[in-house]
Amino acid sequence: MSYEHILYEVEDRILTITLNRPDKLNAFTPTMREELIRAFDQADEDDDVRVIIVTGAGRGFCAGADLSRGADSFDPTKKDTSSDPYPDRDGGGRITLRIFDSKKPVIAAVNGPSAGVGVTMTLAMDFRLASTAARFGLVFTRRGVVMEACSSWFLPRIVGMQQALEWVMTGRVFGAEEALRGGLVRSLHEPDDLLPAARALAREIADNTSGVSVAMNRQMMWKMLTADHPMEAHRVDSRGMRSLGQLADAREGVASFLEKRPPNFTLRPSRDMPDWYPWWPEREFKKI
């Protein structure tokens, strides 16, 4: 599958998706939006991919929406939506919802400036590692628009309500150290060390875990964020333990531990998920 605004590279079971408009600080475009969605679809069906890393080409991660149309950049009545399959929907939200349902763990390696959707697209990812050169801006109030990419749901859950409100209400740009203190990023790294650190984390997952188990556990935690009682988790836990406990990877996990050797997990997320996966109801988009 060919791409124009991203790079898709698989090496040793790690997929690196690179936002690839370096001359524009990887500013977000409709083409990038559709390519990212296709890339996550492709990765879910590719059992050679165990972990996904998302980073940016050049000195930036993603400068946010492409504002080349000037003052009308956010006006939907001034856009050509003829090629947009969902013109009434926020494009960033379509990406984060796709990442939210990913079978593969996702690591953001934020290598430089990141603003607007450049920040919010990472919130549905599982880990955010940042370069010391990274800067972040949830600049919506300074552009006269609202939060997008489902970030009003994700951001307070990741950093807490007070921190989310401060960053969004002020709209100011802040550095990597503040992002770390505020809980937005997991760790900071010198620029040359960022991708090696992301790959080391990816390797730990890819080399030691069952892909089916990772996919199930990832979705159990994300989907339980809105459960109204721990009984909901107990129901899914119980069914999951019964289902996965009968499969080859569970036997291999125990055997490799007892035999003190690396595991050789053989189940594939593309074909070996339990027959009741996904267990959550699909949500439909309805205009308000």
LUMKOLTI-482297 format. One record per residue (C-alpha): residue in three letters; x, y, z; residue number from 1. Coordinates in steps of 0.02 Angstrom, whole numbers. Example, Ala and Ser with C-alpha at 12.3 -4.5 7.8 and 13.67 -1.06 7.14 Angstrom:
2
@rest: ALA	x: 615	y: -225	z: 390	nr: 1
@rest: SER	x: 684	y: -53	z: 357	nr: 2
END
This chain:
288
@rest: MET	x: 0	y: 0	z: 0	nr: 1
@rest: SER	x: 74	y: 168	z: -51	nr: 2
@rest: TYR	x: 65	y: 327	z: 53	nr: 3
@rest: GLU	x: 96	y: 510	z: 14	nr: 4
@rest: HIS	x: 99	y: 600	z: 181	nr: 5
@rest: ILE	x: 161	y: 460	z: 295	nr: 6
@rest: LEU	x: 295	y: 326	z: 290	nr: 7
@rest: TYR	x: 251	y: 146	z: 338	nr: 8
@rest: GLU	x: 403	y: 40	z: 383	nr: 9
@rest: VAL	x: 404	y: -130	z: 468	nr: 10
@rest: GLU	x: 566	y: -197	z: 540	nr: 11
@rest: ASP	x: 583	y: -346	z: 656	nr: 12
@rest: ARG	x: 398	y: -342	z: 705	nr: 13
@rest: ILE	x: 396	y: -155	z: 744	nr: 14
@rest: LEU	x: 299	y: -38	z: 630	nr: 15
@rest: THR	x: 359	y: 142	z: 623	nr: 16
@rest: ILE	x: 232	y: 264	z: 552	nr: 17
@rest: THR	x: 317	y: 429	z: 512	nr: 18
@rest: LEU	x: 217	y: 587	z: 478	nr: 19
@rest: ASN	x: 306	y: 644	z: 322	nr: 20
@rest: ARG	x: 285	y: 827	z: 277	nr: 21
@rest: PRO	x: 447	y: 889	z: 354	nr: 22
@rest: ASP	x: 448	y: 1053	z: 257	nr: 23
@rest: LYS	x: 281	y: 1096	z: 341	nr: 24
@rest: LEU	x: 325	y: 1026	z: 514	nr: 25
@rest: ASN	x: 212	y: 880	z: 465	nr: 26
@rest: ALA	x: 56	y: 988	z: 470	nr: 27
@rest: PHE	x: -102	y: 885	z: 467	nr: 28
@rest: THR	x: -197	y: 865	z: 303	nr: 29
@rest: PRO	x: -350	y: 766	z: 244	nr: 30
@rest: THR	x: -230	y: 652	z: 152	nr: 31
@rest: MET	x: -131	y: 619	z: 311	nr: 32
@rest: ARG	x: -294	y: 583	z: 402	nr: 33
@rest: GLU	x: -352	y: 451	z: 280	nr: 34
@rest: GLU	x: -178	y: 374	z: 267	nr: 35
@rest: LEU	x: -162	y: 357	z: 456	nr: 36
@rest: ILE	x: -330	y: 268	z: 466	nr: 37
@rest: ARG	x: -278	y: 151	z: 325	nr: 38
@rest: ALA	x: -111	y: 119	z: 408	nr: 39
@rest: PHE	x: -193	y: 63	z: 571	nr: 40
@rest: ASP	x: -312	y: -47	z: 473	nr: 41
@rest: GLN	x: -164	y: -125	z: 383	nr: 42
@rest: ALA	x: -67	y: -149	z: 545	nr: 43
@rest: ASP	x: -211	y: -238	z: 632	nr: 44
@rest: GLU	x: -214	y: -370	z: 496	nr: 45
@rest: ASP	x: -25	y: -390	z: 484	nr: 46
@rest: ASP	x: 40	y: -518	z: 608	nr: 47
@rest: ASP	x: 218	y: -463	z: 571	nr: 48
@rest: VAL	x: 173	y: -304	z: 666	nr: 49
@rest: ARG	x: 175	y: -322	z: 855	nr: 50
@rest: VAL	x: 199	y: -140	z: 907	nr: 51
@rest: ILE	x: 173	y: 27	z: 820	nr: 52
@rest: ILE	x: 282	y: 182	z: 842	nr: 53
@rest: VAL	x: 219	y: 350	z: 775	nr: 54
@rest: THR	x: 345	y: 490	z: 750	nr: 55
@rest: GLY	x: 379	y: 639	z: 636	nr: 56
@rest: ALA	x: 502	y: 672	z: 496	nr: 57
@rest: GLY	x: 626	y: 813	z: 516	nr: 58
@rest: ARG	x: 627	y: 928	z: 666	nr: 59
@rest: GLY	x: 440	y: 923	z: 706	nr: 60
@rest: PHE	x: 311	y: 795	z: 759	nr: 61
@rest: CYS	x: 154	y: 882	z: 695	nr: 62
@rest: ALA	x: 121	y: 1069	z: 694	nr: 63
@rest: GLY	x: -66	y: 1042	z: 697	nr: 64
@rest: ALA	x: -191	y: 1077	z: 559	nr: 65
@rest: ASP	x: -124	y: 1144	z: 395	nr: 66
@rest: LEU	x: -176	y: 1328	z: 398	nr: 67
@rest: SER	x: -124	y: 1367	z: 221	nr: 68
@rest: ARG	x: -301	y: 1424	z: 178	nr: 69
@rest: GLY	x: -281	y: 1569	z: 298	nr: 70
@rest: ALA	x: -423	y: 1638	z: 403	nr: 71
@rest: ASP	x: -547	y: 1515	z: 328	nr: 72
@rest: SER	x: -445	y: 1362	z: 374	nr: 73
@rest: PHE	x: -575	y: 1297	z: 498	nr: 74
@rest: ASP	x: -731	y: 1352	z: 403	nr: 75
@rest: PRO	x: -816	y: 1195	z: 336	nr: 76
@rest: THR	x: -919	y: 1295	z: 212	nr: 77
@rest: LYS	x: -759	y: 1353	z: 127	nr: 78
@rest: LYS	x: -683	y: 1180	z: 108	nr: 79
@rest: ASP	x: -691	y: 1059	z: -37	nr: 80
@rest: THR	x: -763	y: 905	z: 48	nr: 81
@rest: SER	x: -800	y: 808	z: -111	nr: 82
@rest: SER	x: -668	y: 678	z: -67	nr: 83
@rest: ASP	x: -711	y: 669	z: 118	nr: 84
@rest: PRO	x: -813	y: 512	z: 158	nr: 85
@rest: TYR	x: -876	y: 590	z: 321	nr: 86
@rest: PRO	x: -887	y: 779	z: 297	nr: 87
@rest: ASP	x: -990	y: 806	z: 455	nr: 88
@rest: ARG	x: -861	y: 722	z: 568	nr: 89
@rest: ASP	x: -702	y: 790	z: 646	nr: 90
@rest: GLY	x: -557	y: 708	z: 555	nr: 91
@rest: GLY	x: -445	y: 699	z: 708	nr: 92
@rest: GLY	x: -582	y: 607	z: 801	nr: 93
@rest: ARG	x: -592	y: 476	z: 666	nr: 94
@rest: ILE	x: -406	y: 442	z: 691	nr: 95
@rest: THR	x: -411	y: 432	z: 881	nr: 96
@rest: LEU	x: -563	y: 319	z: 876	nr: 97
@rest: ARG	x: -469	y: 205	z: 756	nr: 98
@rest: ILE	x: -317	y: 201	z: 871	nr: 99
@rest: PHE	x: -432	y: 171	z: 1020	nr: 100
@rest: ASP	x: -488	y: 7	z: 939	nr: 101
@rest: SER	x: -313	y: -48	z: 885	nr: 102
@rest: LYS	x: -259	y: -226	z: 923	nr: 103
@rest: LYS	x: -78	y: -171	z: 931	nr: 104
@rest: PRO	x: 2	y: -61	z: 1066	nr: 105
@rest: VAL	x: 49	y: 112	z: 1005	nr: 106
@rest: ILE	x: 197	y: 220	z: 1058	nr: 107
@rest: ALA	x: 209	y: 404	z: 1013	nr: 108
@rest: ALA	x: 389	y: 464	z: 992	nr: 109
@rest: VAL	x: 363	y: 653	z: 995	nr: 110
@rest: ASN	x: 522	y: 719	z: 917	nr: 111
@rest: GLY	x: 484	y: 905	z: 907	nr: 112
@rest: PRO	x: 348	y: 1038	z: 902	nr: 113
@rest: SER	x: 174	y: 966	z: 924	nr: 114
@rest: ALA	x: 16	y: 1072	z: 925	nr: 115
@rest: GLY	x: -171	y: 1048	z: 907	nr: 116
@rest: VAL	x: -207	y: 882	z: 825	nr: 117
@rest: GLY	x: -20	y: 847	z: 837	nr: 118
@rest: VAL	x: -50	y: 826	z: 1024	nr: 119
@rest: THR	x: -226	y: 759	z: 1025	nr: 120
@rest: MET	x: -194	y: 617	z: 902	nr: 121
@rest: THR	x: -69	y: 546	z: 1027	nr: 122
@rest: LEU	x: -193	y: 538	z: 1171	nr: 123
@rest: ALA	x: -267	y: 373	z: 1111	nr: 124
@rest: MET	x: -92	y: 300	z: 1101	nr: 125
@rest: ASP	x: -31	y: 196	z: 1247	nr: 126
@rest: PHE	x: 135	y: 282	z: 1282	nr: 127
@rest: ARG	x: 203	y: 454	z: 1240	nr: 128
@rest: LEU	x: 392	y: 475	z: 1243	nr: 129
@rest: ALA	x: 461	y: 648	z: 1203	nr: 130
@rest: SER	x: 622	y: 727	z: 1147	nr: 131
@rest: THR	x: 691	y: 864	z: 1257	nr: 132
@rest: ALA	x: 666	y: 973	z: 1102	nr: 133
@rest: ALA	x: 478	y: 939	z: 1098	nr: 134
@rest: ARG	x: 352	y: 1077	z: 1132	nr: 135
@rest: PHE	x: 166	y: 1056	z: 1152	nr: 136
@rest: GLY	x: 17	y: 1168	z: 1124	nr: 137
@rest: LEU	x: -168	y: 1136	z: 1152	nr: 138
@rest: VAL	x: -200	y: 1300	z: 1064	nr: 139
@rest: PHE	x: -386	y: 1288	z: 1024	nr: 140
@rest: THR	x: -441	y: 1439	z: 1127	nr: 141
@rest: ARG	x: -308	y: 1545	z: 1041	nr: 142
@rest: ARG	x: -381	y: 1495	z: 872	nr: 143
@rest: GLY	x: -564	y: 1520	z: 921	nr: 144
@rest: VAL	x: -611	y: 1337	z: 903	nr: 145
@rest: VAL	x: -642	y: 1188	z: 1018	nr: 146
@rest: MET	x: -546	y: 1033	z: 1068	nr: 147
@rest: GLU	x: -552	y: 896	z: 937	nr: 148
@rest: ALA	x: -495	y: 716	z: 909	nr: 149
@rest: CYS	x: -601	y: 662	z: 1059	nr: 150
@rest: SER	x: -475	y: 752	z: 1170	nr: 151
@rest: SER	x: -607	y: 815	z: 1292	nr: 152
@rest: TRP	x: -630	y: 629	z: 1335	nr: 153
@rest: PHE	x: -447	y: 575	z: 1331	nr: 154
@rest: LEU	x: -350	y: 722	z: 1403	nr: 155
@rest: PRO	x: -430	y: 735	z: 1577	nr: 156
@rest: ARG	x: -414	y: 547	z: 1598	nr: 157
@rest: ILE	x: -228	y: 555	z: 1561	nr: 158
@rest: VAL	x: -173	y: 713	z: 1653	nr: 159
@rest: GLY	x: -320	y: 752	z: 1770	nr: 160
@rest: MET	x: -453	y: 886	z: 1752	nr: 161
@rest: GLN	x: -359	y: 1032	z: 1829	nr: 162
@rest: GLN	x: -206	y: 1011	z: 1718	nr: 163
@rest: ALA	x: -313	y: 982	z: 1564	nr: 164
@rest: LEU	x: -413	y: 1140	z: 1598	nr: 165
@rest: GLU	x: -257	y: 1245	z: 1623	nr: 166
@rest: TRP	x: -174	y: 1191	z: 1461	nr: 167
@rest: VAL	x: -332	y: 1209	z: 1358	nr: 168
@rest: MET	x: -400	y: 1369	z: 1434	nr: 169
@rest: THR	x: -234	y: 1461	z: 1420	nr: 170
@rest: GLY	x: -191	y: 1385	z: 1252	nr: 171
@rest: ARG	x: -9	y: 1417	z: 1287	nr: 172
@rest: VAL	x: 136	y: 1319	z: 1215	nr: 173
@rest: PHE	x: 238	y: 1225	z: 1346	nr: 174
@rest: GLY	x: 398	y: 1128	z: 1348	nr: 175
@rest: ALA	x: 442	y: 946	z: 1370	nr: 176
@rest: GLU	x: 483	y: 962	z: 1556	nr: 177
@rest: GLU	x: 310	y: 1032	z: 1593	nr: 178
@rest: ALA	x: 231	y: 894	z: 1488	nr: 179
@rest: LEU	x: 323	y: 766	z: 1594	nr: 180
@rest: ARG	x: 274	y: 849	z: 1759	nr: 181
@rest: GLY	x: 93	y: 859	z: 1702	nr: 182
@rest: GLY	x: 84	y: 676	z: 1656	nr: 183
@rest: LEU	x: 62	y: 701	z: 1469	nr: 184
@rest: VAL	x: 222	y: 605	z: 1426	nr: 185
@rest: ARG	x: 301	y: 451	z: 1503	nr: 186
@rest: SER	x: 484	y: 501	z: 1485	nr: 187
@rest: LEU	x: 603	y: 627	z: 1407	nr: 188
@rest: HIS	x: 753	y: 584	z: 1299	nr: 189
@rest: GLU	x: 890	y: 677	z: 1209	nr: 190
@rest: PRO	x: 843	y: 694	z: 1024	nr: 191
@rest: ASP	x: 960	y: 556	z: 963	nr: 192
@rest: ASP	x: 900	y: 439	z: 1101	nr: 193
@rest: LEU	x: 713	y: 457	z: 1073	nr: 194
@rest: LEU	x: 682	y: 326	z: 939	nr: 195
@rest: PRO	x: 802	y: 200	z: 1019	nr: 196
@rest: ALA	x: 705	y: 220	z: 1182	nr: 197
@rest: ALA	x: 539	y: 195	z: 1093	nr: 198
@rest: ARG	x: 607	y: 42	z: 1004	nr: 199
@rest: ALA	x: 675	y: -30	z: 1167	nr: 200
@rest: LEU	x: 501	y: -20	z: 1243	nr: 201
@rest: ALA	x: 426	y: -94	z: 1085	nr: 202
@rest: ARG	x: 554	y: -236	z: 1088	nr: 203
@rest: GLU	x: 511	y: -279	z: 1268	nr: 204
@rest: ILE	x: 330	y: -304	z: 1215	nr: 205
@rest: ALA	x: 365	y: -389	z: 1048	nr: 206
@rest: ASP	x: 493	y: -513	z: 1116	nr: 207
@rest: ASN	x: 409	y: -569	z: 1276	nr: 208
@rest: THR	x: 220	y: -566	z: 1258	nr: 209
@rest: SER	x: 75	y: -648	z: 1170	nr: 210
@rest: GLY	x: -1	y: -538	z: 1035	nr: 211
@rest: VAL	x: -176	y: -599	z: 1074	nr: 212
@rest: SER	x: -151	y: -569	z: 1259	nr: 213
@rest: VAL	x: -84	y: -394	z: 1228	nr: 214
@rest: ALA	x: -231	y: -351	z: 1115	nr: 215
@rest: MET	x: -357	y: -413	z: 1244	nr: 216
@rest: ASN	x: -275	y: -326	z: 1392	nr: 217
@rest: ARG	x: -256	y: -163	z: 1295	nr: 218
@rest: GLN	x: -441	y: -158	z: 1254	nr: 219
@rest: MET	x: -495	y: -213	z: 1427	nr: 220
@rest: MET	x: -410	y: -64	z: 1507	nr: 221
@rest: TRP	x: -463	y: 65	z: 1379	nr: 222
@rest: LYS	x: -643	y: 7	z: 1372	nr: 223
@rest: MET	x: -660	y: -4	z: 1561	nr: 224
@rest: LEU	x: -625	y: 181	z: 1580	nr: 225
@rest: THR	x: -812	y: 215	z: 1570	nr: 226
@rest: ALA	x: -879	y: 62	z: 1660	nr: 227
@rest: ASP	x: -996	y: 111	z: 1801	nr: 228
@rest: HIS	x: -947	y: -31	z: 1919	nr: 229
@rest: PRO	x: -802	y: -155	z: 1940	nr: 230
@rest: MET	x: -928	y: -293	z: 1903	nr: 231
@rest: GLU	x: -911	y: -246	z: 1719	nr: 232
@rest: ALA	x: -725	y: -285	z: 1728	nr: 233
@rest: HIS	x: -760	y: -445	z: 1825	nr: 234
@rest: ARG	x: -877	y: -505	z: 1686	nr: 235
@rest: VAL	x: -748	y: -475	z: 1549	nr: 236
@rest: ASP	x: -605	y: -543	z: 1656	nr: 237
@rest: SER	x: -700	y: -703	z: 1689	nr: 238
@rest: ARG	x: -743	y: -733	z: 1508	nr: 239
@rest: GLY	x: -568	y: -687	z: 1453	nr: 240
@rest: MET	x: -482	y: -804	z: 1575	nr: 241
@rest: ARG	x: -594	y: -949	z: 1522	nr: 242
@rest: SER	x: -565	y: -915	z: 1336	nr: 243
@rest: LEU	x: -378	y: -878	z: 1334	nr: 244
@rest: GLY	x: -336	y: -1006	z: 1468	nr: 245
@rest: GLN	x: -384	y: -1145	z: 1346	nr: 246
@rest: LEU	x: -273	y: -1082	z: 1205	nr: 247
@rest: ALA	x: -96	y: -1126	z: 1153	nr: 248
@rest: ASP	x: -17	y: -962	z: 1210	nr: 249
@rest: ALA	x: -73	y: -991	z: 1390	nr: 250
@rest: ARG	x: 7	y: -1163	z: 1389	nr: 251
@rest: GLU	x: 165	y: -1093	z: 1311	nr: 252
@rest: GLY	x: 172	y: -950	z: 1436	nr: 253
@rest: VAL	x: 172	y: -1071	z: 1582	nr: 254
@rest: ALA	x: 288	y: -1197	z: 1500	nr: 255
@rest: SER	x: 419	y: -1068	z: 1453	nr: 256
@rest: PHE	x: 416	y: -998	z: 1630	nr: 257
@rest: LEU	x: 439	y: -1169	z: 1709	nr: 258
@rest: GLU	x: 573	y: -1218	z: 1584	nr: 259
@rest: LYS	x: 663	y: -1050	z: 1605	nr: 260
@rest: ARG	x: 669	y: -1012	z: 1419	nr: 261
@rest: PRO	x: 603	y: -874	z: 1305	nr: 262
@rest: PRO	x: 421	y: -902	z: 1253	nr: 263
@rest: ASN	x: 368	y: -947	z: 1076	nr: 264
@rest: PHE	x: 192	y: -880	z: 1062	nr: 265
@rest: THR	x: 104	y: -935	z: 902	nr: 266
@rest: LEU	x: -71	y: -860	z: 911	nr: 267
@rest: ARG	x: -107	y: -717	z: 791	nr: 268
@rest: PRO	x: -219	y: -567	z: 828	nr: 269
@rest: SER	x: -281	y: -566	z: 647	nr: 270
@rest: ARG	x: -364	y: -736	z: 665	nr: 271
@rest: ASP	x: -355	y: -802	z: 844	nr: 272
@rest: MET	x: -450	y: -675	z: 948	nr: 273
@rest: PRO	x: -594	y: -751	z: 1050	nr: 274
@rest: ASP	x: -754	y: -767	z: 952	nr: 275
@rest: TRP	x: -837	y: -640	z: 1068	nr: 276
@rest: TYR	x: -709	y: -505	z: 1027	nr: 277
@rest: PRO	x: -751	y: -362	z: 1013	nr: 278
@rest: TRP	x: -872	y: -369	z: 1160	nr: 279
@rest: TRP	x: -915	y: -184	z: 1163	nr: 280
@rest: PRO	x: -1059	y: -113	z: 1059	nr: 281
@rest: GLU	x: -1008	y: -11	z: 908	nr: 282
@rest: ARG	x: -1050	y: 172	z: 932	nr: 283
@rest: GLU	x: -1133	y: 264	z: 789	nr: 284
@rest: PHE	x: -1098	y: 445	z: 748	nr: 285
@rest: LYS	x: -1254	y: 552	z: 763	nr: 286
@rest: LYS	x: -1254	y: 738	z: 734	nr: 287
@rest: ILE	x: -1308	y: 848	z: 879	nr: 288
END
